[in-house]
Amino acid sequence: MTANLKHRRPRALRIVEAAERIGTSPRSIKRYIARGYLTAWRLPSPSGRGHLRIDESELARFMVENGWVK
């Protein structure tokens, strides 16, 4: 029997979700983004100020590089 493997699209995390995963505040996550430690993007919106999203793999990279995960 062959496994039905789908290419999984990376999950886009909200700021609150990212903060919960590393045990910090959403404000700290926004600071990391502003300082260039984390890469994020904004969802499209009419005002141009859509909600921020962080790729799950980007957060994993950040966690490893900063000693939150071994």
C-alpha positions in Angstrom: 0.0 0.0 0.0 1.4 3.4 -0.9 1.0 6.4 1.3 -1.0 9.3 0.0 1.5 12.1 0.7 0.5 15.6 0.1 2.8 18.5 -0.1 2.1 20.4 3.1 2.0 24.1 2.8 3.8 25.9 5.6 1.4 27.2 8.2 1.1 31.0 8.7 1.0 31.8 12.4 -0.6 34.8 13.9 1.5 37.0 16.3 -0.4 35.6 19.3 0.3 32.0 18.2 4.0 32.7 17.7 4.2 34.3 21.1 2.5 31.4 22.8 4.9 28.9 21.2 8.0 30.6 22.6 6.5 31.8 25.8 6.7 35.5 25.3 4.4 38.4 24.6 2.9 39.5 21.2 4.7 42.8 21.7 8.0 41.0 21.9 7.3 39.1 18.7 6.5 42.5 17.0 9.9 43.9 18.3 11.7 40.8 16.9 10.1 41.5 13.5 10.9 45.2 13.6 14.5 44.5 14.5 14.8 42.0 11.6 15.2 38.9 13.8 12.0 37.4 12.5 10.5 37.7 9.0 6.8 38.3 8.6 4.3 39.5 6.1 1.1 41.4 6.1 -2.2 40.0 4.8 -3.8 42.1 2.1 -6.3 44.7 3.4 -8.0 47.8 2.0 -6.1 50.0 4.5 -2.7 48.4 3.6 -2.1 47.5 7.3 -3.2 43.9 7.2 -2.5 41.4 10.0 1.0 40.1 10.4 1.8 36.4 9.8 4.9 34.4 10.5 5.8 31.2 8.6 5.9 28.3 11.0 9.4 27.2 9.7 10.6 30.8 10.2 9.6 30.7 13.8 11.3 27.2 14.2 14.5 28.7 12.8 14.3 31.6 15.1 13.7 29.3 18.1 16.7 27.1 17.3 19.1 30.1 16.6 18.1 31.7 19.9 18.3 28.6 22.1 14.6 28.1 22.8 14.9 24.6 21.2 17.8 22.2 21.1 
